[in-house]
């Protein structure tokens, strides 16, 4: 084969490769748009129906079923009005003091988390609001990556656009993880205190709120001195927490 013939063959292959790349990119874009449309439609439907499970619940159900067939997810939905105001105030005081007024994002918290991650050399903090936590729990994984964080931002915008604050908080209270296979305020109240979500006291509520960033750890370390000290701080702040209505 002469050099000219080799050059012609190489030139002929290039358009084919470009077409294949363009096709692959088009398929990826279409799949991504379809996924966002699915999230959007699902969230819109939650104005009228209650979510039955979350991505975290399904992952945990598979994990528990594989390792401990005798265990299962503990979860029972209760309406917003049947959840103690003590718990609502404690969670807002602990997790997102400006929840009622923010747009689902806290710029200062995000920037602070960015600086912390840079110092550590990997993602250790996300600066998440209540709405961002809900976005992650509902649809995403526990993996920490900037790609997942980007998707979390998009879902957060959808939640804030399609649902009001009270509905966002109601879904959060019924779906957030509170221990090994324990999800939602009703299951947590029974699991830790043998009571209902409606009857949680200020002290019980403060302890539950403080557990949220590391629920499985505090499930196994309920006598942690830090947990008790932090709960006391949150209990003092609860009175100033503004609830959605």
N, C-alpha and C positions, 0 to 999 in steps of 0.2 A: 504494500500500500504506500503510495506516494504521500509526501507531506501535504499536498493540496487536497488529496482525497480524505486524509485524516482530519484536516481542518473543516472540510465540508460536513463530515459525519458529526463532528463535535458541535458545529453550528446547528445541524438538524436536531440533535438531541436537546439543545437548550430550550426551544419553544415548548417541547413536551414536558420538560422538567418544570418550567414556569407555569404551565397549565395545571400540572399536578399540585404545585404549591398553592396556586390560586384556589383550586378546588378544596384543598385541605383547610385553607383559611376561611373560605365561605362556609364550609360545614361547621367549623368551630364557632363562627359568629352566629350562625343560625341556631346552633345548639345552646349557646349562651343566652341569646334573646329568648328562646323557648323556656329556658330555666327561669329567667327573670319574670316572664309572663306567668309561669306556674306559681311562683312565690306571690306575685301581685294578686292573682285570682284567689289564692288560698287565704291571704290576709283579708281581702275584701269580704270573703264569705264569713269570716269570724266576727263581723258585725252582727250576724244573725245566729251563728252556731258556735258551740264551744269546741276548742281543739281537744281531741281525744288522746293524743300522745305527742311527743316531741322527738327530735333527733336524739337528744341525750337519753330519753327514756328507752327508745328502741335499742340504742347501743348497749345500755345497761341491762335491758331484758335479755339480750343475746349473751352478754358476759355472765350474768348470774345463772342463766340456764345452762351454760357450758360448764361453769365451775361449781355451782351449788344448785342442783335441780330442785332442792327443797325451798329455795328462796325465789321470790318474785317481786316485781315492782309494787311499791305501796303508793297508791295515788287515788284520791277521790275529789272530784270537782265540787266546789261549793260557791254559791253566788257571792258577789262582792259584799253585799250587806250582811252576810253571815261570817265575815272575817273580822276579828277584833280590830278596832281602831288603834289599839295599842301596838299591834303588830305592824299595821300600815305606817304609823308614825315612826316606829323603831327602824324599819327598813329604809324609809326615806332619810332619816337622820344618819344612818350608817352608810348607805350606798350611794345616795344621789340627792343631796340637800335641795337642789334647785330643780328637781324633777318636774314640778308643776309648770315651771316657766321656761325651761330650756326646750330646744328643738330636737332633742334626742342626742345631742352632742355637747360635750364640754371642752372647748378648745384648750383651756389652760391644763386640764387633766390629760388631754391627748399629748400636748407638748411636753408635759412633765414625764409622761410615760415614755415618750420618744427619747428624751435625754437619759432616762434610767436604762433603757434598752441599749443605747449606744455605749454607756459605761460598762454594762455587763457583757456586751458583745453578742447577745442573743435576746430574744423576746421574753421578758419576764413580767411585763405589765402592759395593760392595754388602755387604762384610763377610761373604762367603760361606764356609761350611764345605765340606768335600769332598762331603758329601751334597747340599748346595745346588748346587754346581757340577755334580754329576751330574744332578740334576733338570733344570737348564737345558740341559745338553748333549743329554739324551735326548729332550726333548719341546718345548723352547721355541726362541726366536730369540735373536740377539745384541743385539737392540734393548734399550736401557736405559729402563725405565719402571716406575712404581710398580705398574701393573696386572700387568705381567709378574712383578714381584717377588712380588706377592700369590699368583699362581699357582705360583710357585716354592716358596713356603712350604708350600702345600697338597701339592704333589708330594713335597717333602722329608718331610713327615709320613707320607705313604703309604710311601715307601721305608723309613723308619725303623721303621714299624709292620709291614710285610710281609716285610722281608728282615733277616738278621742283618748285623752290621758287616763280617764277612769277605766276604760276598757283595756288599755295597755296594761295598767296596773293589776286589773283583775286577772288577766291571763298570766301575768308574771307571778302573782301570788299563788296561782294554781299549778304552775309548771316548774318553778325553780327547784333545783336540787337541794335537799336538806340532809343528806346522809347517804349511806350505802343502799341505793335502791329506793330512797325515800323522796317523794316529789310532792310539792304543794303544801300549803299551810295546814290543811286538814290532816293529812298523813303525818306531818311533822309534829303537830300538836298532840296527836295520839301516841306517836312513837316515843317522844321525849317526856311528855308530861301526863299521858293518859287523860287528856281532856279534848275539847273540840277547839277549832280555830276561833269560834265566837267567844270562847271563855278564857283566852290567853291573858294573863296578867301583864302589867308593865315589865316586871322582872323577867318573866318567861319570854316575852316578846323581844326584849333587848338581847337576851342570850341567843335566840334564834337568828336575829338580824346579824349579829356578830359572826355567826357560823358561816354565813353565805359565801365568802370568798374561798373557804376551804372546808366544805361541808363533810367530806369523808374523813379528813384529818380530825376535825373536832368531834365527829361521831365516835371516833376511837379514843379521843383525849378530852372527855367531858369535864374532867377536873383541872383542866389547864388554868394556871394562875392568870395568864394573859387573857384568856376568854372571860374570866370573872371581872378583871380590871376594865377591859374594854366595854363589857356589858354595862358596867356602872357608869361609864362615860356616856354611852348612848342613852341610857335611861334618863340622864340629866338633860339631854338634848331633845328628847322626844316631844316635849311640850311646844317647841318652836317649829316642829315639822308641819308643813302645809300639805294637806291632802287634796287630791283632785276631786272635783264634783261637777 
